[in-house]
Amino acid sequence: MTVETLTRSNFEKEVVNSKVPVIIDFYADWCGPCQMMKPVFEKLSKDFTGKLNFMRLNTEDEEILAIQFGIQGIPALVVVNDKREVGRIVGYMGEDQLKNKINEILKKIK
């Protein structure tokens, strides 16, 4: 699965109307931990194909969406299901730890 870029123009299609939960990686290009998280996030997107859509949102380009989600620190991952936030992960994590956290969130929404 490819990690898509989320913007205000595709937010409704990609998040609001999504048939599966969506995980949004809120990041900025200048953020070191965000850059470390990018390959981990992209690798995990393949493990969750069909179960979870992976999206990235640049907080500098889409500040309004970041504010609407109450993002105060990055990297921040927000899981949205049925138009509501169902989980949040803040800060850098390695692959195994992040995969476990995502699985915990997904178990709650099934």
Backbone as CSV, one residue per row, in Angstrom:
resi,resn,N_x,N_y,N_z,CA_x,CA_y,CA_z,C_x,C_y,C_z
1,MET,0.849,-1.191,0.000,0.000,0.000,0.000,0.880,1.235,0.000
2,THR,0.465,2.209,-0.742,1.207,3.461,-0.824,0.666,4.440,0.213
3,VAL,1.573,5.195,0.816,1.165,6.241,1.749,0.812,7.471,0.919
4,GLU,-0.418,7.934,1.059,-0.900,9.084,0.292,-0.724,10.377,1.086
5,THR,-0.677,11.493,0.374,-0.605,12.803,1.009,-2.021,13.314,1.234
6,LEU,-2.285,13.746,2.450,-3.604,14.250,2.813,-3.601,15.778,2.771
7,THR,-4.634,16.339,2.146,-4.804,17.789,2.063,-6.263,18.129,2.361
8,ARG,-6.541,19.406,2.486,-7.937,19.814,2.692,-8.799,19.402,1.513
9,SER,-8.227,19.428,0.312,-9.031,19.121,-0.874,-9.399,17.641,-0.982
10,ASN,-8.588,16.736,-0.431,-8.928,15.311,-0.514,-9.341,14.714,0.837
11,PHE,-9.445,15.541,1.874,-9.763,15.060,3.223,-11.100,14.310,3.265
12,GLU,-12.125,14.892,2.669,-13.450,14.246,2.730,-13.409,12.882,2.034
13,LYS,-12.819,12.830,0.856,-12.751,11.571,0.105,-11.918,10.529,0.849
14,GLU,-10.750,10.914,1.339,-9.798,9.963,1.906,-10.081,9.583,3.361
15,VAL,-10.684,10.479,4.128,-10.906,10.217,5.554,-12.395,10.074,5.872
16,VAL,-13.167,11.092,5.573,-14.590,11.093,5.936,-15.332,9.948,5.250
17,ASN,-15.070,9.724,3.969,-15.798,8.711,3.207,-15.075,7.361,3.140
18,SER,-14.012,7.187,3.884,-13.245,5.940,3.836,-14.041,4.783,4.429
19,LYS,-13.984,3.648,3.757,-14.683,2.437,4.226,-13.883,1.710,5.306
20,VAL,-12.593,2.009,5.414,-11.730,1.405,6.438,-11.128,2.523,7.286
21,PRO,-10.649,2.206,8.496,-10.013,3.233,9.313,-8.812,3.858,8.585
22,VAL,-8.492,5.071,8.967,-7.390,5.819,8.360,-6.437,6.235,9.476
23,ILE,-5.129,6.087,9.227,-4.139,6.605,10.165,-3.426,7.764,9.473
24,ILE,-3.403,8.902,10.149,-2.827,10.120,9.586,-1.542,10.442,10.346
25,ASP,-0.442,10.563,9.604,0.848,10.953,10.165,0.979,12.465,10.005
26,PHE,0.840,13.209,11.100,1.034,14.662,11.099,2.529,14.915,11.274
27,TYR,3.135,15.624,10.321,4.584,15.814,10.324,4.949,17.194,9.773
28,ALA,6.230,17.522,9.858,6.784,18.702,9.192,8.159,18.314,8.659
29,ASP,8.557,18.929,7.556,9.834,18.593,6.927,11.024,18.895,7.828
30,TRP,10.936,19.906,8.679,12.039,20.304,9.544,12.169,19.428,10.798
31,CYS,11.206,18.552,11.038,11.147,17.751,12.264,11.963,16.469,12.118
32,GLY,13.064,16.365,12.862,13.932,15.187,12.811,13.213,13.885,13.129
33,PRO,12.510,13.805,14.269,11.783,12.570,14.582,10.732,12.212,13.524
34,CYS,10.137,13.228,12.886,9.158,12.971,11.822,9.844,12.292,10.639
35,GLN,11.041,12.751,10.316,11.780,12.155,9.198,12.204,10.726,9.534
36,MET,12.505,10.459,10.798,12.843,9.095,11.225,11.608,8.195,11.169
37,MET,10.439,8.771,11.425,9.195,8.000,11.436,8.738,7.645,10.019
38,LYS,9.081,8.460,9.046,8.574,8.269,7.674,8.832,6.862,7.125
39,PRO,10.062,6.322,7.153,10.258,4.977,6.598,9.558,3.886,7.407
40,VAL,9.445,4.073,8.714,8.738,3.108,9.570,7.263,3.097,9.184
41,PHE,6.678,4.275,9.043,5.267,4.428,8.679,5.007,3.802,7.313
42,GLU,5.893,4.086,6.348,5.725,3.545,5.002,5.842,2.022,4.993
43,LYS,6.778,1.484,5.759,6.949,0.031,5.813,5.708,-0.634,6.421
44,LEU,5.194,-0.063,7.500,4.013,-0.635,8.158,2.766,-0.541,7.295
45,SER,2.717,0.424,6.388,1.531,0.557,5.531,1.295,-0.728,4.735
46,LYS,2.352,-1.432,4.405,2.224,-2.692,3.657,1.629,-3.798,4.528
47,ASP,1.920,-3.768,5.824,1.416,-4.790,6.745,-0.087,-4.666,7.009
48,PHE,-0.639,-3.479,6.790,-2.046,-3.229,7.115,-2.913,-3.008,5.877
49,THR,-2.444,-3.440,4.722,-3.201,-3.269,3.485,-4.609,-3.850,3.630
50,GLY,-5.604,-3.029,3.294,-6.995,-3.461,3.375,-7.628,-3.291,4.742
51,LYS,-6.801,-3.091,5.779,-7.315,-2.926,7.146,-7.254,-1.480,7.614
52,LEU,-6.287,-0.728,7.056,-6.013,0.626,7.525,-5.360,1.402,6.388
53,ASN,-5.899,2.572,6.066,-5.300,3.434,5.051,-4.308,4.375,5.717
54,PHE,-3.123,4.482,5.162,-2.059,5.319,5.698,-1.966,6.614,4.911
55,MET,-2.037,7.747,5.627,-1.985,9.078,5.023,-0.957,9.923,5.771
56,ARG,-0.305,10.839,5.050,0.613,11.785,5.686,0.096,13.196,5.450
57,LEU,0.192,14.033,6.490,-0.282,15.403,6.399,0.817,16.336,6.896
58,ASN,1.273,17.218,6.020,2.285,18.200,6.385,1.604,19.327,7.166
59,THR,1.983,19.468,8.429,1.320,20.447,9.298,1.592,21.888,8.871
60,GLU,2.661,22.121,8.127,2.938,23.482,7.666,2.074,23.829,6.458
61,ASP,1.821,22.844,5.599,0.996,23.079,4.413,-0.492,23.056,4.751
62,GLU,-0.856,22.272,5.750,-2.273,22.088,6.108,-2.492,22.403,7.589
63,GLU,-2.111,23.613,7.960,-2.190,24.043,9.357,-3.615,23.978,9.906
64,ILE,-4.603,24.286,9.086,-5.996,24.273,9.544,-6.405,22.869,9.988
65,LEU,-6.062,21.847,9.207,-6.393,20.470,9.598,-5.646,20.072,10.870
66,ALA,-4.389,20.474,10.978,-3.619,20.163,12.187,-4.282,20.796,13.416
67,ILE,-4.751,22.010,13.283,-5.437,22.699,14.384,-6.755,21.999,14.704
68,GLN,-7.512,21.607,13.681,-8.783,20.926,13.908,-8.593,19.624,14.679
69,PHE,-7.467,18.957,14.474,-7.176,17.713,15.189,-6.473,17.968,16.532
70,GLY,-6.193,19.229,16.852,-5.567,19.555,18.127,-4.126,19.061,18.225
71,ILE,-3.428,19.061,17.111,-2.041,18.594,17.100,-1.162,19.625,17.795
72,GLN,-0.475,19.189,18.841,0.396,20.083,19.595,1.854,19.670,19.524
73,GLY,2.112,18.418,19.167,3.481,17.933,19.021,3.528,16.944,17.876
74,ILE,4.656,16.921,17.174,4.809,15.996,16.055,6.106,15.206,16.222
75,PRO,6.183,14.024,15.677,5.166,13.355,14.890,3.976,12.924,15.755
76,ALA,2.808,12.999,15.167,1.580,12.550,15.821,0.794,11.730,14.812
77,LEU,0.374,10.557,15.225,-0.420,9.687,14.372,-1.826,9.619,14.953
78,VAL,-2.819,9.893,14.121,-4.208,9.880,14.561,-4.965,8.858,13.724
79,VAL,-5.680,7.964,14.401,-6.494,6.965,13.718,-7.942,7.441,13.738
80,VAL,-8.553,7.486,12.544,-9.926,7.945,12.389,-10.755,6.790,11.832
81,ASN,-11.909,6.562,12.440,-12.844,5.541,11.966,-14.251,6.095,12.098
82,ASP,-15.062,5.935,11.064,-16.434,6.453,11.068,-16.489,7.918,11.483
83,LYS,-15.607,8.711,10.907,-15.583,10.175,11.076,-15.176,10.641,12.469
84,ARG,-14.617,9.751,13.290,-14.187,10.204,14.625,-12.821,9.616,14.974
85,GLU,-12.108,10.345,15.782,-10.802,9.875,16.233,-10.979,8.709,17.200
86,VAL,-10.256,7.622,16.949,-10.347,6.442,17.813,-9.006,6.105,18.470
87,GLY,-7.957,6.830,18.109,-6.663,6.585,18.723,-5.647,7.622,18.298
88,ARG,-4.642,7.813,19.181,-3.594,8.799,18.911,-2.276,8.278,19.458
89,ILE,-1.238,8.421,18.656,0.109,8.015,19.042,1.008,9.227,18.809
90,VAL,1.727,9.669,19.846,2.569,10.849,19.717,4.022,10.480,19.963
91,GLY,4.890,10.997,19.094,6.323,10.781,19.237,6.821,9.638,18.366
92,TYR,8.129,9.619,18.179,8.753,8.586,17.347,8.697,7.227,18.040
93,MET,8.471,6.182,17.256,8.521,4.799,17.740,9.158,3.938,16.668
94,GLY,9.821,2.893,17.097,10.364,1.920,16.164,9.244,1.079,15.578
95,GLU,9.589,0.268,14.591,8.591,-0.502,13.852,7.757,-1.428,14.733
96,ASP,8.398,-2.237,15.556,7.650,-3.202,16.379,6.725,-2.501,17.366
97,GLN,7.245,-1.485,18.035,6.438,-0.760,19.022,5.245,-0.077,18.347
98,LEU,5.479,0.544,17.195,4.399,1.227,16.493,3.357,0.229,15.990
99,LYS,3.808,-0.890,15.473,2.873,-1.918,14.990,1.978,-2.407,16.129
100,ASN,2.570,-2.613,17.301,1.785,-3.041,18.472,0.753,-1.991,18.864
101,LYS,1.148,-0.729,18.861,0.223,0.355,19.223,-0.941,0.429,18.231
102,ILE,-0.629,0.301,16.947,-1.679,0.344,15.923,-2.630,-0.828,16.113
103,ASN,-2.082,-2.013,16.352,-2.937,-3.191,16.562,-3.846,-3.018,17.774
104,GLU,-3.341,-2.404,18.855,-4.160,-2.142,20.042,-5.350,-1.245,19.692
105,ILE,-5.093,-0.220,18.898,-6.164,0.703,18.505,-7.172,-0.015,17.624
106,LEU,-6.696,-0.799,16.667,-7.610,-1.503,15.760,-8.482,-2.515,16.497
107,LYS,-7.954,-3.152,17.535,-8.746,-4.122,18.313,-9.938,-3.448,18.981
108,LYS,-9.762,-2.190,19.377,-10.838,-1.456,20.069,-11.999,-1.114,19.141
109,ILE,-11.745,-1.040,17.840,-12.805,-0.587,16.932,-13.484,-1.741,16.192
110,LYS,-13.103,-2.976,16.481,-13.732,-4.100,15.786,-14.949,-4.594,16.518
